[in-house]
C-alpha cells in the first residue's frame, strides 16, 4: 500500500490518525478485548475502509451509518468514511428499531455497518424496507444464517475490505461535513447535529491541550461513540498519538477493573456513572492521571467521594453541548474554591452570557450561554427553521468586522462571576437529562399515545439521586378504556430503550392542566408531582 503522508497540521478528521501513524507508527492506537492496533495498522485499515466505501458507489458527502457496539470495526468504519469524503452517522447501540429506522431515513443513509443480530432485528416486519436510500449493509460478524434483505446488498466485513482496491477519495475541505450526531430534540424525534472536519479537529486539539494529553496516555472509552463526549475520547487520543481503550461494560465494577488491568490514565463519564463509581472501592488506580465529567452537574458528595478514593487523580468538570462539542472546563486547581462552577471557555472558544436582546449580562446576572468559535457546528440536518433559531449571527461589538460570526445559542441559563467563572443554572427547555442522555418528552409521549389507551400524556423529568433525572409519566386514560400502568409500561419497554422507560406513572381521571394558550402546562404538572413526592416522604418519615 502507498504510504500515507499526512498534512503537517491536521485539517481533516482522519488526519489525526494519519499524522500519528506517520510520527509514531508502532505506538498503540486502539485496544479492545485483548486485541491491539498500532497506528500504522489502524491508518492502513482506515484507508482500506475508505476504498471499500468508495467501491460501493458512495458519492461525495453521502452518509455511512454505524450501528455497532464499541469495537475496532466501528472506529475503522467511521474514520474510513471521513477519509473517503463521506459523512459518518454513529447510532447508539441501545436504540430500538423505531429510533434507528428514523435516523436511517432522516439523513438518507446509503450504507449501514452493523452486526448480523442487529440486522435481523431491523429487518423484522419489513422495517428496513422503509429506508429507501439504503443500498448496502456491511456486517461485522459471521454471515452464516443471515437471510437476504430485499433491495439491499449484503457484504461481510472481511469480504468488503479484501475486495476493495485503491481509489482517490472525494475532495473535501475542513468546512465540509464529517459526521452527523443524533440527539433528542424538544419537539420529538432525534435531530441530527452536523459536524464539520474543522469542528472535530478543533475540538480534539483544544481538549487534548487542556487535559495535557501525551502519547503515553491510555484513555478508556466507556461512553457511546454516538455521544459527542464519547466520540471525543477517540479524537483526543488520536490527536496526540495516545491509545484509546474500548469497553462495553455490563457492570460498574467492570470499569474499575479495566482501569487497573489496562493501566488507564484518562477516564470520562457522566454523573450517573460517577455516582456508582464513587460508591465502589478503587483498589488499583495509581496510573489514573485524570477523570472528566460532562453531560450534567456532578453533585458535591460524588466529587468529594471521588477525590477521597482517587487522591492523586486530577478532576476536570466540563460543560458541552452537541451543537458545539465542548464549551467550558474547570481547571482542577479551582475545584476547592468553586466546585459548583463549570469553569471558563476551552481553548479556541469564546463563551458569552447574553440577555434576550443580545446584550451582555452583568456579573451574576442570569442569561443564556452563547458559544462562538471553531467548534460551532453546521446546524441541524435538513431542519433550516430549527437551525436558524439556535444558530445566529453574532456581531462584533466593536463594529470592526464587516461580516458577523455564527454562534450557537445553547438554550441553557448560566451566570458568570466577577472572575469570569461560569455557573450553570438550568435548562431553558423541557428536555429531560437522564443517565447522561438528553430525552425529549415528546418522544416518550408519542409511544404512549400510539397505544390508543390515553387521552392525554405528559412526560416530566424528576430529580433522581442516581440518574440525575428520572422520567415520570402523567396520563389521563380514555374514558372507555380499562387499562393501567402495566399496559403502558409494557408498550414503553417494547418500543423505547431502557433509559427512556418511565420509572413512575401517574393515572388521572380528569383532563391535565393547561396554560393560558391551551397547551398542557408542564410546569404545573411538574409542580404537582414534586408536591406529591414531598407529601409521600413526609408520611414515610
SVG drawing of the C-alpha trace seen along z (x, -y; Angstrom):
<svg xmlns="http://www.w3.org/2000/svg" viewBox="-66 -50 74 70">
<polyline fill="none" stroke="black" stroke-width="0.4" points="0.0,0.0 1.2,-3.5 2.5,-5.2 0.1,-7.8 1.8,-11.2 -0.4,-13.4 -0.9,-17.2 1.7,-18.8 -1.1,-20.3 -4.3,-18.1 -7.1,-19.7 -9.4,-16.7 -10.6,-14.3 -8.7,-11.3 -5.5,-13.3 -5.4,-12.8 -4.8,-9.1 -2.6,-9.5 -0.4,-12.1 0.1,-9.9 0.9,-6.9 3.5,-9.0 5.2,-10.2 4.9,-7.1 3.7,-4.1 4.3,-1.4 2.5,-3.1 -0.7,-1.5 -3.7,-3.4 -6.7,-1.1 -7.3,1.7 -10.3,3.9 -10.8,7.2 -7.1,8.0 -6.5,7.0 -4.3,4.0 -3.9,2.0 -0.9,-0.1 -1.2,-3.5 0.3,-2.2 -2.1,0.7 -5.1,-1.5 -4.2,-4.0 -3.9,-1.2 -7.3,0.2 -8.9,-3.3 -7.6,-3.7 -8.8,-0.3 -12.3,-1.1 -12.3,-4.4 -11.6,-2.4 -14.3,0.1 -16.9,-2.6 -15.9,-4.3 -16.0,-1.0 -19.6,-0.5 -20.5,-3.5 -20.8,-6.2 -20.9,-9.7 -19.3,-12.7 -21.0,-13.6 -23.3,-10.6 -23.9,-9.0 -22.5,-5.8 -24.3,-4.8 -22.5,-2.6 -24.9,-0.7 -22.5,1.4 -21.2,1.7 -17.7,0.3 -15.3,2.4 -12.5,2.0 -14.8,2.2 -16.9,-0.7 -13.9,-3.0 -12.5,-2.0 -15.8,-2.4 -16.4,-5.9 -12.9,-7.2 -12.9,-5.4 -16.0,-7.3 -14.3,-10.6 -11.2,-9.6 -13.4,-8.8 -15.0,-12.3 -18.3,-10.8 -20.2,-11.5 -20.5,-9.0 -23.5,-8.6 -22.8,-6.7 -26.0,-5.2 -26.3,-4.4 -26.4,-0.5 -29.1,-0.7 -31.6,-2.3 -34.6,-0.2 -35.8,0.3 -38.1,-2.7 -35.3,-5.1 -32.8,-3.5 -35.1,-3.5 -35.9,-7.1 -32.2,-8.1 -31.5,-6.0 -34.4,-7.6 -33.9,-11.1 -30.4,-11.5 -30.8,-9.2 -28.2,-6.7 -26.8,-4.8 -24.5,-2.3 -25.0,-0.7 -22.4,1.1 -23.9,3.3 -23.9,6.8 -26.0,9.8 -28.0,9.8 -28.9,6.1 -29.7,6.6 -32.1,9.4 -34.0,7.1 -34.1,4.2 -35.3,6.4 -38.3,7.8 -41.7,6.8 -40.2,5.1 -38.9,2.1 -35.7,1.8 -37.7,1.6 -38.8,-1.9 -35.2,-3.1 -35.5,-3.7 -32.0,-5.2 -30.1,-2.3 -28.4,-0.1 -25.6,1.7 -25.2,3.3 -21.8,4.5 -21.9,7.0 -19.2,7.1 -19.7,10.8 -20.4,14.2 -22.8,14.3 -24.0,17.9 -27.7,17.9 -28.2,14.3 -31.1,14.2 -31.4,11.8 -32.9,8.4 -34.9,7.1 -33.4,4.3 -30.1,4.3 -26.7,5.8 -25.2,7.7 -21.5,7.9 -19.3,9.4 -16.7,7.1 -13.7,9.2 -15.2,9.5 -15.8,5.8 -12.3,4.9 -10.5,7.6 -12.4,6.8 -11.5,3.1 -9.0,1.5 -7.1,-1.8 -9.3,-4.8 -8.9,-8.5 -11.1,-10.0 -13.7,-12.7 -12.1,-16.1 -13.3,-17.8 -12.1,-20.8 -12.2,-21.3 -15.5,-23.2 -17.3,-20.2 -19.4,-17.7 -17.7,-14.9 -20.4,-13.5 -24.0,-13.7 -24.7,-13.0 -28.3,-12.5 -29.5,-14.0 -33.1,-14.2 -34.9,-17.4 -37.6,-19.3 -40.1,-18.7 -39.9,-15.0 -37.8,-12.7 -33.9,-12.9 -32.4,-15.7 -29.1,-15.4 -26.3,-17.8 -24.0,-18.2 -20.3,-18.4 -17.6,-19.5 -14.0,-18.3 -13.0,-21.6 -15.3,-21.2 -14.0,-17.7 -10.3,-18.5 -10.5,-21.8 -12.3,-20.0 -9.7,-17.3 -6.8,-19.8 -8.5,-22.0 -9.5,-19.2 -6.1,-17.4 -4.4,-20.7 -6.2,-21.5 -6.1,-17.8 -2.3,-17.8 -2.6,-14.5 0.5,-12.8 1.3,-9.7 1.8,-7.7 -1.9,-8.2 -4.3,-5.3 -7.9,-6.7 -10.8,-4.4 -13.9,-4.8 -16.9,-3.7 -19.4,-6.2 -21.3,-5.6 -19.4,-6.8 -22.7,-8.3 -22.4,-10.8 -20.2,-13.8 -18.5,-13.3 -17.8,-9.6 -16.5,-10.3 -14.3,-13.0 -12.3,-10.2 -11.3,-8.8 -10.4,-12.1 -8.5,-13.3 -6.4,-10.1 -5.7,-10.2 -4.7,-13.8 -1.7,-13.1 -0.9,-9.5 -2.3,-8.0 -4.2,-4.7 -8.0,-4.5 -9.2,-1.5 -12.8,-0.4 -15.1,1.1 -18.7,2.2 -19.2,2.5 -22.1,4.5 -21.3,3.8 -19.9,0.7 -17.2,2.9 -16.0,3.8 -14.9,0.2 -12.8,0.1 -11.3,3.5 -10.4,2.3 -8.8,-0.9 -6.5,1.3 -5.8,4.0 -5.3,1.7 -3.3,-1.0 -5.8,-3.6 -4.6,-7.2 -7.8,-9.1 -11.5,-8.3 -14.6,-10.2 -18.1,-9.6 -21.4,-11.2 -22.8,-12.0 -25.0,-8.8 -21.9,-6.6 -19.7,-8.7 -22.3,-8.3 -22.0,-4.5 -18.2,-4.5 -17.8,-6.8 -19.6,-4.2 -17.1,-1.4 -13.6,-0.8 -10.7,-1.6 -8.1,1.0 -5.6,0.1 -5.9,-3.2 -2.4,-4.5 -2.0,-5.2 -5.2,-7.2 -3.9,-10.7 -7.3,-12.5 -11.0,-12.0 -13.6,-14.2 -17.3,-14.9 -19.8,-16.3 -23.4,-15.6 -24.7,-17.1 -23.7,-18.5 -21.6,-16.4 -23.0,-16.6 -20.6,-17.7 -21.0,-14.5 -19.9,-12.5 -17.0,-14.8 -15.8,-14.5 -16.1,-10.7 -14.1,-10.5 -11.4,-12.8 -11.1,-10.7 -10.9,-7.5 -8.5,-9.0 -6.4,-11.5 -3.7,-11.7 -6.1,-11.9 -7.0,-15.3 -10.7,-16.0 -11.9,-18.1 -15.5,-19.4 -16.7,-20.3 -19.8,-21.6 -20.7,-21.0 -23.5,-20.7 -23.5,-18.6 -24.0,-21.7 -20.6,-23.0 -18.9,-19.7 -17.3,-21.2 -17.6,-24.7 -16.1,-25.0 -13.9,-23.3 -12.9,-24.0 -9.2,-23.6 -8.6,-21.0 -6.8,-23.6 -10.1,-25.6 -12.2,-22.7 -11.6,-23.6 -12.6,-27.3 -15.6,-26.8 -16.8,-23.2 -20.2,-24.3 -18.6,-26.1 -18.5,-24.8 -15.3,-26.8 -14.3,-29.0 -14.1,-28.7 -12.0,-25.9 -9.0,-27.0 -10.1,-28.4 -13.7,-29.2 -15.5,-32.3 -18.4,-31.9 -20.8,-34.8 -23.7,-35.2 -26.3,-37.3 -29.7,-38.8 -32.6,-38.2 -31.8,-41.4 -28.2,-40.2 -26.5,-42.5 -24.0,-41.1 -25.2,-40.2 -23.6,-41.9 -21.7,-39.7 -24.0,-37.2 -27.0,-38.2 -28.6,-35.1 -28.5,-34.9 -28.2,-32.4 -24.9,-30.7 -23.8,-31.5 -20.8,-29.7 -18.6,-31.3 -15.6,-29.8 -14.3,-26.9 -16.4,-24.3 -19.8,-25.7 -21.4,-23.0 -23.0,-23.5 -26.6,-23.2 -29.3,-20.6 -29.7,-18.2 -32.5,-19.1 -34.1,-21.5 -33.4,-25.1 -36.1,-26.5 -34.6,-25.0 -31.1,-25.8 -32.0,-29.5 -33.4,-29.5 -30.3,-28.2 -27.5,-29.3 -27.5,-33.0 -25.0,-35.7 -23.1,-37.4 -21.8,-40.8 -18.5,-42.2 -19.4,-44.8 -16.5,-47.0 -18.0,-47.1 -14.7,-46.3 -15.7,-43.0 -17.8,-43.6 -19.3,-40.0 -20.7,-38.6 -19.6,-35.3 -22.0,-32.4 -22.7,-31.4 -24.9,-28.8 -27.4,-29.8 -27.4,-26.9 -30.8,-27.3 -29.1,-26.9 -29.3,-29.6 -26.0,-30.4 -24.3,-33.3 -20.7,-34.5 -19.0,-35.8 -16.6,-38.8 -13.6,-36.5 -15.1,-35.1 -16.1,-31.7 -19.4,-30.3 -22.2,-28.6 -25.0,-26.5 -28.5,-27.5 -30.9,-25.4 -32.2,-24.3 -34.4,-26.7 -36.5,-24.0 -38.3,-20.8 -35.6,-18.3 -35.0,-15.5 -31.4,-14.7 -31.3,-11.1 -28.4,-8.7 -26.3,-11.2 -28.8,-11.2 -31.0,-14.0 -34.5,-12.7 -37.3,-14.6 -40.6,-14.3 -42.4,-14.2 -40.6,-11.0 -41.9,-9.2 -45.4,-10.7 -45.6,-9.7 -45.2,-6.0 -47.9,-6.3 -50.3,-8.0 -49.7,-5.3 -51.2,-2.7 -54.6,-4.2 -55.2,-4.0 -54.7,-7.6 -56.4,-10.8 -53.5,-13.0 -49.9,-12.3 -47.0,-14.3 -43.5,-13.1 -41.6,-15.1 -38.1,-14.9 -38.0,-14.4 -34.9,-14.7 -33.2,-11.3 -30.2,-10.7 -28.6,-8.2 -29.9,-9.1 -29.8,-12.9 -33.5,-12.9 -35.9,-10.0 -38.9,-10.1 -42.3,-10.4 -45.4,-9.9 -48.7,-11.6 -51.6,-10.3 -55.4,-10.7 -56.8,-7.3 -59.6,-7.3 -63.0,-7.1 -64.0,-3.8 -60.6,-2.0 -59.9,0.4 -56.1,0.2 -53.5,-1.0 -49.8,-1.2 -48.9,2.4 -50.1,1.9 -48.4,-1.5 -45.1,-0.2 -45.2,2.8 -45.7,0.6 -42.8,-1.6 -40.5,1.3 -41.3,2.8 -40.5,-0.4 -38.1,-2.5 -34.5,-2.0 -34.3,-1.3 -33.2,-4.8 -36.3,-6.3 -38.8,-4.0 -40.7,-5.9 -39.9,-5.0 -43.2,-6.5 -46.6,-6.5 -49.5,-8.5 -53.0,-7.9 -55.6,-10.7 -59.3,-10.7 -59.6,-14.4 -58.0,-16.3 -54.5,-17.5 -53.8,-21.2 -53.4,-23.6 -51.7,-27.0 -53.4,-30.2 -52.5,-29.3 -54.4,-26.0 -51.2,-23.9 -50.6,-21.2 -49.0,-23.0 -45.8,-21.1 -44.6,-23.4 -47.9,-23.0 -47.8,-19.2 -44.2,-19.0 -45.0,-21.1 -47.9,-18.8 -45.7,-15.7 -43.0,-17.3 -45.6,-18.1 -46.8,-14.6 -43.3,-13.3 -42.7,-15.6 -46.0,-14.6 -45.2,-10.9 -41.7,-11.5 -43.3,-13.2 -45.7,-10.4 -42.9,-7.9 -40.8,-9.8"/>
</svg>
